[in-house]
Amino acid sequence: MELFIAYKNYSSWSLRPWLAMKVTGLAFEETIFPFYHDTSLTDFAKQEAIPASVPILKIDNQIVWDSMAIMEVLADTYPEANLWPEAKAWRALARSASAEMHSGFMGLRSQFPMNCRRQTKVNANTESLKDISRLAALWKKFYQADEVLSASRSEGPFLCGAFSIVDAMYAPVMWRIRNYGLFVSDEFDAWSEAMFALPAMQEWLRAAQAEEWDIAAYDSVE
C-alpha cells in the first residue's frame, strides 16, 4: 500500500488515515505532495482523474481518495485491525461522530488551521466557541455512553476505549485545541493526552518539526 499525503505540519486530512494505519500496525509506504510548493498533487490527480486533494491511498492497484473512504476501505480489507469498535452500538456512535467531523466544525477548522510546530494563545471567535461547546457535549456523550448503550465501553483512554477511526478523525482537533491554548473539557483533556502520547503521534510530530516547508498563512494566525 502507498499513502499519498501532504505536509505533516499542516495537513489535518493527511494525519487521519496515516495515524489510523500506524496505530493499528498496517504496513504502507508514504509519498508527500507539497502542493503549495510544486505541482506534484495536481499532476497525480490529473493522471488518475480524481480531485486534487489529499490523502490518497493506492491499494491493490486501486486508487481511493478522501479520508473517510480510505479508512472504510481499510476496515473492510483488514478486519483484524479493529478500526471500528466491535460492539454494534459503539460502531454506530463512532460512525456518527466521524461523519459529523467530516462535514462539520467549520468554524474551528477555519479559524485554527493545524500547525504542529507552533504554540500560541488565540481567542476563539463566535463560530469556534460553538464548535468547542459541541466538542464538549460530544465527549460527554462518549464518556457516558455506557449508561445508555447495550454494550460496555472497551478498556482504554480513547473515545470508544480502544483506539478506532473516530479517534483518527478527531486527531487534528487535538492539535488545534492544544496548540492554540483552547479548553474543551476535562474529558477532552484526558483523551488529548492519550492521543499526544501515542508513539505514532510523536513520530508524526518529529517529522512535522523536521519539514522545511513553510506556509505563511498558517504560521501567522493570531
PADRENFI-407103 format. One line per 10 residues: number of its first residue (from 1); their letters; for each residue x, y, z of N, C-alpha, C. Coordinates in nm, 2 decimals. Each point is the difference from the previous one (the first is absolute). Layout:
BEGIN
NUM	a	X,Y,Z,X,Y,Z,X,Y,Z | ...
***
This chain:
BEGIN
1	melfiaykny	0.08,-0.12,0.00,-0.08,0.12,0.00,0.09,0.12,0.00 | -0.06,0.11,-0.06,0.07,0.13,0.00,-0.10,0.11,0.03 | 0.04,0.08,0.10,-0.09,0.11,0.05,0.07,0.13,-0.05 | -0.08,0.08,-0.07,0.05,0.13,-0.05,-0.06,0.10,0.09 | 0.09,0.08,0.06,-0.04,0.10,0.09,0.06,0.14,-0.03 | -0.03,0.10,0.08,0.06,0.13,-0.02,0.09,0.03,0.13 | 0.02,0.12,0.02,0.09,0.05,0.11,-0.05,-0.06,0.14 | 0.10,-0.06,0.07,-0.04,-0.05,0.13,-0.03,0.11,0.10 | 0.07,0.11,-0.02,-0.03,0.11,0.09,-0.14,0.06,-0.01 | -0.05,0.00,-0.12,-0.12,0.07,-0.03,-0.12,-0.08,-0.04
11	sswslrpwla	0.02,-0.12,-0.05,-0.11,-0.07,-0.07,-0.08,-0.09,0.09 | -0.12,0.06,0.05,-0.08,-0.08,0.09,-0.06,-0.12,-0.06 | -0.04,0.01,-0.13,-0.07,-0.12,-0.06,0.11,-0.11,-0.02 | 0.12,0.04,-0.03,0.10,-0.11,-0.02,0.03,-0.07,0.13 | -0.01,0.07,0.11,0.03,-0.06,0.13,-0.10,-0.12,0.03 | -0.12,0.02,-0.03,-0.10,-0.10,0.04,0.02,-0.14,-0.04 | 0.01,-0.03,-0.13,0.03,-0.14,-0.04,0.14,-0.04,0.04 | 0.10,0.09,-0.01,0.13,-0.04,0.03,0.01,-0.05,0.15 | -0.06,0.07,0.09,0.00,-0.03,0.14,-0.08,-0.14,0.02 | -0.11,-0.01,-0.06,-0.07,-0.13,0.01,0.08,-0.12,-0.05
21	mkvtglafee	0.07,0.02,-0.11,0.08,-0.11,-0.05,0.12,-0.03,0.09 | 0.06,0.10,0.05,0.12,-0.02,0.09,-0.04,-0.06,0.13 | -0.11,0.05,0.06,-0.04,-0.05,0.13,-0.04,-0.15,0.00 | -0.06,-0.04,-0.11,-0.05,-0.13,-0.02,0.10,-0.10,-0.07 | 0.12,0.06,-0.03,0.10,-0.09,-0.05,0.00,-0.04,-0.14 | -0.08,0.08,-0.09,-0.01,-0.03,-0.14,0.13,0.05,-0.07 | 0.06,-0.08,-0.07,0.12,0.04,-0.07,-0.03,0.07,-0.13 | 0.07,0.12,-0.02,-0.02,0.08,-0.12,0.12,0.08,-0.03 | 0.01,0.04,-0.13,0.10,0.11,-0.03,-0.07,0.13,-0.01 | 0.07,0.11,0.02,-0.06,0.13,-0.01,0.07,0.09,-0.10
31	tifpfyhdts	-0.08,0.08,-0.07,0.06,0.10,-0.09,-0.07,0.14,0.03 | 0.09,0.10,0.01,-0.05,0.13,0.04,-0.02,0.09,-0.13 | -0.11,0.06,-0.01,-0.03,0.10,-0.11,0.00,0.14,0.07 | 0.11,0.07,-0.01,0.00,0.14,0.06,-0.07,0.10,-0.10 | -0.13,0.00,0.00,-0.08,0.06,-0.11,0.01,0.15,0.00 | 0.04,0.06,0.11,0.02,0.15,-0.01,0.13,0.03,-0.07 | 0.09,-0.09,-0.01,0.13,0.02,-0.05,0.04,-0.07,-0.13 | -0.09,-0.09,-0.05,0.03,-0.06,-0.13,-0.14,-0.05,-0.06 | 0.01,-0.06,-0.12,-0.12,-0.05,-0.06,-0.02,-0.15,0.01 | 0.07,-0.06,0.09,-0.01,-0.15,0.00,-0.14,-0.05,0.03
41	ltdfakqeai	-0.08,0.07,0.09,-0.13,-0.05,0.03,-0.09,0.02,-0.12 | 0.00,0.12,-0.06,-0.09,0.02,-0.12,0.04,-0.09,-0.12 | 0.12,-0.03,-0.01,0.05,-0.09,-0.11,-0.06,-0.14,0.02 | 0.02,-0.05,0.13,-0.05,-0.13,0.03,-0.15,-0.01,-0.01 | -0.07,0.10,0.05,-0.15,0.00,-0.01,-0.05,0.00,-0.14 | 0.07,0.08,-0.09,-0.04,0.00,-0.14,0.02,-0.14,-0.06 | 0.11,-0.06,0.03,0.04,-0.14,-0.05,-0.11,-0.10,0.04 | -0.05,0.01,0.13,-0.09,-0.10,0.05,-0.15,0.04,-0.01 | -0.02,0.12,-0.05,-0.14,0.06,-0.02,-0.07,0.00,0.14 | 0.07,0.06,0.10,-0.06,0.01,0.13,0.02,0.15,0.05
51	pasvpilkid	-0.07,0.04,0.10,0.02,0.13,0.05,0.14,0.03,0.05 | 0.05,0.12,-0.02,0.14,0.03,0.04,0.00,0.03,0.15 | -0.02,-0.10,0.08,0.00,0.02,0.15,0.06,-0.13,0.06 | 0.05,0.02,0.12,0.06,-0.11,0.08,-0.09,-0.03,0.11 | 0.01,-0.13,0.06,0.09,-0.11,-0.04,-0.06,-0.08,-0.11 | 0.09,-0.09,-0.06,-0.04,-0.09,-0.10,0.07,-0.13,0.03 | -0.07,-0.11,-0.01,0.06,-0.13,0.03,0.00,-0.09,-0.13 | 0.11,-0.06,-0.03,0.01,-0.10,-0.10,0.01,-0.14,0.06 | -0.10,-0.08,-0.02,-0.01,-0.13,0.06,-0.04,-0.10,-0.11 | 0.08,-0.10,-0.02,-0.03,-0.11,-0.10,-0.03,0.07,-0.14
61	nqivwdsmai	0.08,0.09,-0.03,-0.01,0.07,-0.13,-0.12,0.09,-0.02 | -0.07,0.02,0.11,-0.12,0.08,0.00,0.03,0.13,0.08 | -0.06,0.11,-0.06,0.02,0.13,0.07,-0.12,0.04,0.08 | 0.02,0.03,0.12,-0.11,0.04,0.09,0.03,0.14,0.06 | -0.10,0.09,-0.01,0.03,0.14,0.05,-0.11,0.03,0.10 | 0.03,0.10,0.08,-0.08,0.05,0.12,0.03,-0.08,0.12 | 0.03,0.07,0.11,0.04,-0.07,0.13,-0.10,-0.11,0.04 | -0.13,0.04,0.01,-0.10,-0.10,0.04,0.00,-0.12,-0.09 | 0.00,0.02,-0.13,0.00,-0.11,-0.10,0.12,-0.09,0.02 | 0.11,0.06,0.02,0.12,-0.08,0.02,-0.01,-0.08,0.13
71	mevladtype	-0.04,0.05,0.11,-0.01,-0.08,0.12,-0.11,-0.10,-0.01 | -0.11,0.03,-0.07,-0.10,-0.11,-0.01,0.05,-0.11,-0.09 | 0.08,0.03,-0.10,0.06,-0.11,-0.09,0.09,-0.08,0.09 | 0.08,0.07,0.08,0.10,-0.07,0.08,-0.07,-0.09,0.11 | -0.11,0.05,0.05,-0.08,-0.08,0.10,-0.06,-0.13,-0.07 | -0.04,0.02,-0.12,-0.05,-0.12,-0.08,0.11,-0.10,-0.03 | 0.11,0.06,-0.04,0.11,-0.09,-0.05,0.08,-0.07,0.11 | 0.01,0.07,0.12,0.07,-0.05,0.11,-0.09,0.00,0.13 | -0.10,-0.09,0.00,-0.08,0.00,0.12,0.07,-0.03,0.13 | 0.11,-0.07,-0.01,0.08,-0.04,0.12,0.06,0.13,0.06
81	anlwpeakaw	0.01,0.11,-0.07,0.06,0.12,0.05,-0.10,0.07,0.10 | -0.13,-0.04,0.00,-0.10,0.06,0.09,-0.01,0.15,-0.01 | -0.01,0.05,-0.12,0.00,0.14,-0.02,-0.13,0.06,0.05 | -0.11,-0.08,0.01,-0.12,0.04,0.06,-0.03,-0.08,0.13 | -0.07,0.05,0.10,-0.02,-0.08,0.12,-0.08,-0.13,-0.04 | 0.02,-0.10,0.08,-0.06,-0.13,-0.02,-0.15,0.01,0.02 | -0.04,0.06,0.11,-0.14,0.01,0.03,-0.08,0.09,-0.09 | -0.11,-0.05,-0.05,-0.08,0.07,-0.10,-0.04,0.14,0.05 | -0.05,0.01,0.12,-0.04,0.13,0.05,0.11,0.10,0.01 | 0.12,-0.05,0.03,0.11,0.10,0.00,0.05,0.03,-0.14
91	ralarsasae	-0.01,-0.09,-0.09,0.03,0.03,-0.14,-0.10,0.11,-0.05 | -0.12,-0.01,0.03,-0.10,0.10,-0.04,0.03,0.14,0.05 | 0.04,0.00,0.13,0.03,0.13,0.06,0.13,0.06,-0.06 | 0.10,-0.09,-0.02,0.13,0.04,-0.06,-0.02,0.05,-0.15 | -0.08,-0.07,-0.07,-0.03,0.04,-0.14,-0.07,0.13,0.00 | -0.10,0.02,0.08,-0.07,0.13,0.01,0.09,0.12,0.03 | 0.09,-0.02,0.10,0.09,0.11,0.03,0.11,0.02,-0.11 | 0.04,-0.11,-0.06,0.10,0.02,-0.11,-0.06,0.08,-0.12 | -0.13,-0.03,-0.03,-0.07,0.07,-0.11,-0.02,0.14,0.04 | -0.03,0.03,0.12,-0.01,0.14,0.05,0.13,0.08,-0.02
101	mhsgfmglrs	0.11,-0.07,0.03,0.13,0.07,-0.01,0.03,0.02,-0.15 | -0.04,-0.09,-0.08,0.03,0.00,-0.15,-0.07,0.12,-0.06 | -0.12,0.03,0.05,-0.07,0.11,-0.07,-0.02,0.13,0.08 | 0.04,-0.01,0.13,-0.03,0.11,0.09,0.12,0.07,0.06 | -0.02,0.07,0.11,0.10,0.08,0.07,0.08,0.09,-0.09 | -0.07,0.07,-0.09,0.06,0.09,-0.09,0.06,0.12,0.06 | -0.07,0.05,0.11,0.05,0.12,0.07,0.14,-0.03,0.06 | 0.01,-0.11,0.07,0.13,-0.04,0.06,0.11,-0.02,-0.10 | -0.04,-0.07,-0.11,0.10,-0.04,-0.10,0.04,0.13,-0.08 | -0.09,0.09,-0.02,0.04,0.12,-0.07,0.09,0.10,0.08
111	qfpmncrrqt	-0.04,0.02,0.13,0.08,0.09,0.08,0.13,-0.06,0.04 | 0.01,-0.13,0.02,0.12,-0.06,0.06,0.05,-0.11,-0.09 | 0.08,0.03,-0.10,0.06,-0.10,-0.09,0.10,-0.08,0.08 | 0.01,-0.13,-0.03,0.09,-0.09,0.07,0.14,0.05,-0.02 | 0.08,0.01,0.11,0.14,0.04,-0.01,0.07,-0.06,0.12 | 0.06,-0.11,-0.03,0.06,-0.08,0.11,0.12,0.07,0.06 | 0.07,0.09,-0.07,0.12,0.06,0.05,-0.02,0.12,0.08 | -0.11,0.06,-0.01,-0.02,0.14,0.06,-0.10,-0.01,0.11 | 0.04,0.05,0.12,-0.09,0.01,0.11,-0.02,0.15,0.03 | -0.12,0.04,0.01,-0.04,0.14,0.03,-0.13,0.01,0.07
121	kvnanteslk	-0.04,0.11,0.05,-0.13,0.02,0.06,-0.08,0.09,-0.09 | -0.12,-0.06,-0.05,-0.09,0.08,-0.08,-0.14,-0.02,0.05 | -0.07,0.11,0.02,-0.14,0.00,0.05,-0.09,-0.05,-0.11 | -0.09,-0.09,0.04,-0.10,-0.06,-0.10,-0.10,0.10,-0.03 | -0.04,0.01,-0.13,-0.11,0.08,-0.04,-0.14,-0.07,0.02 | -0.10,0.07,-0.03,-0.14,-0.06,0.03,-0.02,-0.13,-0.06 | 0.03,-0.02,-0.13,-0.02,-0.13,-0.06,0.09,-0.11,0.06 | 0.12,0.03,0.03,0.09,-0.10,0.06,-0.05,-0.03,0.14 | -0.05,0.09,0.08,-0.06,-0.03,0.13,-0.11,-0.09,-0.01 | -0.09,0.01,-0.10,-0.11,-0.09,-0.02,0.06,-0.14,-0.03
131	disrlaalwk	0.10,-0.01,-0.08,0.06,-0.13,-0.02,0.07,-0.06,0.12 | 0.06,0.08,0.08,0.06,-0.05,0.13,-0.11,-0.05,0.09 | -0.11,0.07,0.01,-0.11,-0.04,0.08,-0.05,-0.14,-0.05 | -0.01,-0.01,-0.13,-0.04,-0.13,-0.06,0.09,-0.11,0.04 | 0.13,0.02,-0.01,0.10,-0.10,0.04,-0.02,-0.04,0.14 | -0.02,0.09,0.09,-0.02,-0.03,0.14,-0.12,-0.09,0.02 | -0.11,0.03,-0.07,-0.12,-0.08,0.00,0.03,-0.14,-0.05 | 0.07,-0.01,-0.11,0.03,-0.13,-0.07,0.09,-0.08,0.09 | 0.10,0.05,0.06,0.09,-0.08,0.09,-0.08,-0.05,0.12 | -0.09,0.09,0.05,-0.08,-0.05,0.12,-0.09,-0.11,-0.05
141	kfyqadevls	-0.05,0.00,-0.12,-0.09,-0.11,-0.05,0.08,-0.13,-0.01 | 0.12,0.01,-0.05,0.09,-0.12,0.00,0.03,-0.06,0.14 | 0.03,0.09,0.09,0.04,-0.04,0.13,-0.11,-0.05,0.08 | -0.13,0.03,-0.04,-0.11,-0.04,0.08,-0.08,-0.11,-0.08 | 0.05,-0.04,-0.11,-0.07,-0.09,-0.09,-0.03,-0.14,0.06 | 0.08,-0.04,0.09,-0.02,-0.13,0.07,-0.14,0.00,0.07 | -0.05,0.11,0.03,-0.13,0.01,0.08,-0.12,-0.02,-0.09 | 0.02,0.02,-0.14,-0.11,-0.01,-0.09,0.01,-0.10,-0.11 | 0.13,-0.04,-0.03,0.02,-0.10,-0.10,-0.02,-0.14,0.05 | -0.02,-0.09,-0.09,-0.02,-0.14,0.04,0.13,-0.08,0.03
151	asrsegpflc	0.11,0.07,-0.04,0.13,-0.07,0.02,0.10,0.10,0.08 | 0.08,-0.06,0.08,0.10,0.08,0.08,0.11,0.05,-0.08 | 0.06,0.11,0.04,0.11,0.06,-0.06,0.12,-0.09,0.02 | 0.09,-0.02,-0.10,0.12,-0.08,0.02,0.10,0.07,0.08 | 0.10,-0.07,0.05,0.10,0.06,0.08,0.10,0.09,-0.08 | 0.03,0.11,0.05,0.09,0.09,-0.07,-0.04,0.15,0.02 | 0.09,0.09,-0.04,-0.02,0.14,0.02,-0.07,0.08,-0.11 | -0.04,-0.07,-0.11,-0.04,0.06,-0.12,-0.16,0.01,0.00 | -0.05,0.06,-0.10,-0.15,0.03,0.00,-0.08,-0.13,0.02 | 0.03,-0.11,-0.06,-0.07,-0.12,0.02,0.07,-0.10,0.09
161	gafsivdamy	0.10,0.05,0.07,0.09,-0.08,0.08,0.13,-0.03,-0.08 | -0.01,-0.10,-0.08,0.11,-0.03,-0.09,0.00,0.10,-0.12 | 0.12,0.03,-0.05,0.02,0.09,-0.12,-0.08,-0.05,-0.12 | -0.07,0.09,-0.06,-0.07,-0.03,-0.12,-0.01,0.12,-0.10 | -0.07,-0.02,-0.11,0.00,0.10,-0.10,-0.05,0.14,0.05 | -0.09,-0.01,0.09,-0.06,0.13,0.06,0.11,0.08,0.06 | 0.10,-0.06,0.07,0.11,0.07,0.06,0.09,0.06,-0.11 | 0.02,-0.08,-0.11,0.08,0.06,-0.11,-0.07,0.12,-0.06 | -0.13,-0.01,-0.02,-0.07,0.11,-0.06,0.01,0.13,0.09 | 0.01,-0.01,0.13,0.01,0.12,0.08,0.14,0.03,0.04
171	apvmwrirny	0.10,-0.08,-0.05,0.14,0.03,0.04,0.04,0.14,-0.03 | -0.03,0.06,-0.12,0.04,0.14,-0.02,-0.06,0.10,0.10 | -0.12,-0.03,0.05,-0.06,0.08,0.10,0.09,0.01,0.13 | 0.06,-0.11,0.03,0.09,0.00,0.11,0.11,0.10,-0.02 | 0.06,0.01,-0.12,0.10,0.10,-0.02,-0.05,0.14,0.00 | -0.12,0.02,-0.05,-0.06,0.14,0.00,-0.03,0.04,0.14 | -0.06,-0.08,0.09,-0.03,0.04,0.13,0.13,0.02,0.08 | 0.09,-0.09,-0.01,0.13,0.00,0.07,0.09,0.12,-0.03 | 0.02,0.02,-0.13,0.10,0.10,-0.05,-0.05,0.14,0.00 | -0.13,0.02,0.00,-0.06,0.14,0.01,-0.04,0.04,0.14
181	glfvsdefda	0.03,-0.08,0.10,-0.04,0.03,0.14,-0.14,0.00,0.03 | -0.08,-0.09,-0.06,-0.14,-0.01,0.02,-0.04,-0.10,0.10 | -0.12,0.00,0.05,-0.05,-0.10,0.10,-0.14,-0.05,-0.04 | -0.01,-0.13,0.00,-0.13,-0.06,-0.03,-0.07,-0.05,0.13 | 0.07,-0.10,0.06,-0.06,-0.06,0.12,0.11,-0.09,0.06 | -0.02,-0.05,0.12,0.09,-0.09,0.07,0.01,-0.13,-0.08 | -0.12,-0.05,-0.05,0.00,-0.12,-0.08,0.08,0.01,-0.12 | -0.01,0.12,-0.07,0.08,0.02,-0.12,0.15,0.00,0.03 | 0.03,0.06,0.12,0.14,0.01,0.03,0.06,-0.14,0.02 | -0.07,-0.09,0.07,0.05,-0.13,0.02,0.02,-0.08,-0.13
191	wseamfalpa	-0.10,0.02,-0.09,0.02,-0.06,-0.13,0.12,0.06,-0.08 | 0.01,0.13,0.01,0.11,0.07,-0.07,0.13,-0.04,0.05 | 0.02,-0.02,0.13,0.13,-0.05,0.05,0.03,-0.14,-0.05 | -0.10,-0.09,-0.01,0.02,-0.13,-0.05,0.04,0.00,-0.15 | -0.07,0.09,-0.08,0.03,0.01,-0.14,0.14,0.05,-0.02 | 0.04,0.11,0.08,0.13,0.06,-0.02,0.11,-0.10,0.04 | -0.02,-0.09,0.09,0.10,-0.10,0.05,0.01,-0.12,-0.10 | -0.08,-0.01,-0.09,0.01,-0.12,-0.09,0.14,0.01,-0.07 | 0.07,-0.11,-0.01,0.13,0.00,-0.07,-0.02,0.05,-0.15 | -0.11,-0.04,-0.06,-0.02,0.04,-0.14,-0.02,0.15,-0.01
201	mqewlraaqa	-0.07,0.06,0.10,-0.02,0.15,0.00,0.14,0.07,0.02 | 0.08,-0.06,0.09,0.13,0.06,0.02,0.09,-0.01,-0.12 | -0.02,-0.11,-0.07,0.08,-0.02,-0.13,-0.05,0.11,-0.10 | -0.13,0.02,-0.01,-0.05,0.11,-0.09,0.05,0.14,0.04 | 0.01,0.02,0.13,0.05,0.13,0.05,0.14,0.02,-0.04 | 0.08,-0.10,0.02,0.15,0.01,-0.03,0.01,0.03,-0.15 | -0.07,-0.06,-0.08,0.01,0.02,-0.15,-0.05,0.14,-0.03 | -0.11,0.05,0.07,-0.05,0.13,-0.03,0.10,0.11,0.04 | 0.07,-0.02,0.11,0.10,0.09,0.05,0.12,0.00,-0.10 | 0.03,-0.11,-0.07,0.11,-0.01,-0.08,-0.02,0.06,-0.14
211	eewdiaayds	-0.13,0.02,-0.04,-0.03,0.05,-0.13,0.05,0.14,-0.02 | 0.04,0.03,-0.12,0.06,0.13,-0.04,-0.10,0.09,-0.06 | -0.12,-0.05,-0.04,-0.10,0.08,-0.06,-0.07,0.09,0.10 | -0.03,0.12,-0.04,-0.08,0.10,0.08,-0.12,0.05,-0.08 | -0.11,0.02,0.06,-0.12,0.06,-0.06,-0.03,0.12,0.09 | 0.02,0.12,-0.05,-0.01,0.12,0.08,-0.14,0.02,0.05 | -0.10,-0.03,-0.08,-0.14,0.02,0.05,-0.03,-0.09,0.12 | 0.06,-0.11,0.02,-0.02,-0.09,0.11,0.08,0.04,0.12 | 0.12,0.06,-0.03,0.09,0.04,0.11,-0.03,0.13,0.06 | -0.09,0.08,-0.05,-0.02,0.13,0.04,-0.14,0.02,0.07
221	ve	-0.06,-0.11,0.03,-0.14,0.01,0.07,0.02,0.06,0.14 | -0.08,0.10,0.03,0.00,0.06,0.13,-0.13,0.07,0.03
***
